[in-house]
Amino acid sequence: MPHARLIVTFVALLASLPMTGCVVNDIYAEMQTTNQRLVAVDAQLKSINEERLTKLASIEQSLQSIDASLTQIDAKLGPIGETLTTVDSNLATVDTTLTTVDTNLASVDKSLASLRKTINNIDSTIPFLKISGDSEEESEALEAEPAATEPDAAEPAEPTPAKPAPTEPVPAEPAPAEPAPSAPADPATPQR
């Protein structure tokens, strides 16, 4: 039986030989077309790959250049950061000093406002002196704002320095002269 099977298979192969030529040729032609397409796609992929590699190399060089520039900038910014820290501490000191100066100036301003009010009071009492130089509107505005120029009750008043003693004696103003009595008045005559 094994021979019979072999004989049947051989006869079937011989019979199918002329029929299979068309199918095999079609398959062979399709495989050649597919192979040609694969060769074209392979060439395109190689071209694209080469372009990408060229672009990647260019990008890598740019990134290295940028990295080097950033390293240089970082090295230059280090001392600047230290300088800014020093400047910041100096500005804090200046701010503290300016706050103190502002407080002192406010105190001087209150003292000068009080002095100005005193001078305006002298001007209003003795108008021909006109020491202050203020216009009448300014004098009236200053007199209208007593609360603004008065020192705060919460703050202790600063002692005013004593006036130095004059080095030269100041002559006293002469007393107005009394009229000399004329004749004794007669009680019967009216006096003028």
C-alpha positions in Angstrom: 0.0 0.0 0.0 2.6 2.4 0.5 3.5 1.9 -3.1 0.1 2.6 -4.2 -0.1 5.8 -2.4 3.2 6.9 -3.9 2.0 6.0 -7.4 -1.3 7.9 -6.9 0.6 11.0 -5.7 3.0 10.9 -8.6 0.2 10.6 -11.1 -1.6 13.5 -9.5 1.5 15.6 -9.6 2.0 14.9 -13.3 -1.6 15.7 -14.0 -1.5 19.0 -12.1 1.8 20.2 -13.7 0.3 21.9 -16.7 -2.6 23.5 -14.7 -0.4 25.0 -12.0 1.8 27.0 -14.3 -0.7 29.9 -14.6 -1.2 30.2 -10.9 2.5 30.0 -10.1 3.3 32.6 -12.8 0.6 34.9 -11.3 2.0 34.4 -7.8 5.6 34.9 -9.1 4.6 38.2 -10.9 2.8 39.5 -7.8 5.8 38.7 -5.7 8.1 40.6 -8.1 5.8 43.6 -8.0 5.6 43.5 -4.2 9.4 43.2 -4.1 9.8 46.2 -6.3 7.5 48.2 -4.1 9.4 47.1 -1.0 12.6 48.2 -2.7 11.1 51.6 -3.4 9.7 52.0 0.1 13.1 50.9 1.5 14.8 53.6 -0.5 12.3 56.2 0.7 12.8 55.1 4.3 16.6 55.3 3.9 16.3 58.8 2.4 14.0 60.0 5.2 16.3 58.4 7.8 19.3 60.2 6.4 17.4 63.5 6.4 16.3 62.9 10.0 19.8 62.0 11.1 21.2 65.2 9.4 18.6 67.3 11.2 19.2 65.5 14.5 22.9 66.2 14.2 22.2 69.9 13.5 19.8 70.1 16.4 22.4 68.3 18.7 25.0 70.9 17.7 22.6 73.7 18.4 21.7 72.3 21.8 25.4 71.9 22.7 26.0 75.5 21.7 23.0 76.6 23.8 24.2 74.6 26.7 27.7 76.2 26.5 26.1 79.6 26.3 23.9 78.9 29.3 26.9 77.7 31.3 28.7 80.9 30.5 25.7 83.0 31.5 25.3 81.0 34.7 29.0 81.7 35.6 28.4 85.4 35.0 25.2 85.5 37.0 26.8 84.0 40.1 28.7 87.1 41.1 25.7 89.3 40.1 23.6 87.4 42.5 26.1 88.0 45.3 26.2 91.7 44.4 22.4 91.9 44.4 22.4 90.3 47.9 24.9 93.0 49.1 22.8 95.7 47.4 19.7 94.4 49.0 21.2 94.5 52.5 22.6 98.0 51.8 19.1 99.1 50.7 17.7 97.7 53.9 20.2 99.8 55.9 19.4 102.9 53.8 15.7 102.3 54.3 16.2 102.1 58.1 18.2 105.3 57.9 15.6 107.1 55.8 12.9 106.0 58.2 14.9 107.6 61.1 15.5 110.7 59.0 11.8 110.9 58.1 10.9 110.7 61.8 13.5 113.5 62.6 12.2 115.6 59.7 8.6 115.3 61.0 9.8 116.5 64.4 11.6 119.4 62.8 8.5 120.2 60.7 6.4 120.4 63.9 9.0 122.6 65.6 9.2 124.9 62.5 5.4 125.0 62.2 5.2 126.2 65.8 7.9 128.7 65.2 6.1 129.9 62.1 2.9 130.3 64.1 4.8 132.3 66.7 6.3 134.6 64.0 2.8 135.1 62.4 1.5 136.0 65.9 4.3 138.5 66.2 3.4 139.9 62.8 -0.3 140.2 63.7 0.6 141.9 66.9 3.2 144.2 65.4 2.1 144.5 61.8 4.8 147.0 60.7 7.6 144.4 61.3 6.3 141.8 58.9 8.9 139.2 59.8 7.2 136.1 58.3 6.9 137.2 54.7 3.6 135.2 54.4 0.7 136.6 52.6 -2.5 137.3 54.5 -4.1 134.1 53.1 -1.2 132.0 54.3 -1.3 133.5 57.7 -5.0 133.0 58.0 -4.7 129.4 56.8 -2.0 128.8 59.4 -4.1 130.2 62.2 -7.1 128.1 61.0 -5.1 124.9 61.5 -4.0 124.9 65.2 -4.3 121.1 65.6 -1.9 120.4 62.7 0.8 122.6 64.0 0.5 121.8 67.7 2.8 119.0 68.9 1.1 115.8 69.8 0.3 115.4 73.5 1.6 111.8 73.2 5.0 112.9 72.2 7.1 114.7 74.8 7.9 118.2 73.9 11.5 118.9 73.1 13.1 121.3 75.4 13.9 124.6 73.7 17.5 125.7 74.0 18.0 128.7 76.3 18.8 131.9 74.6 22.5 132.9 75.0 23.0 136.0 77.1 23.7 139.0 75.1 27.4 140.0 75.0 26.7 143.7 74.7 24.2 145.4 77.0 21.1 146.5 75.2 20.2 150.1 75.9 16.9 150.6 77.6 14.3 152.6 75.8 14.0 156.0 77.3 10.8 156.7 79.2 8.4 159.1 77.5 9.1 162.5 78.7 6.5 164.0 81.1 5.3 167.5 80.2 6.7 170.1 82.5 4.2 171.7 84.8 3.4 175.2 83.7 1.9 177.4 86.2 0.0 176.1 89.2 -3.4 175.3 88.2 -6.1 177.4 89.5 -8.9 175.4 90.8 -11.4 177.8 89.3 -10.0 177.5 85.7 -10.7 174.3 83.8 -7.8 172.4 82.6 -7.5 171.3 79.0 
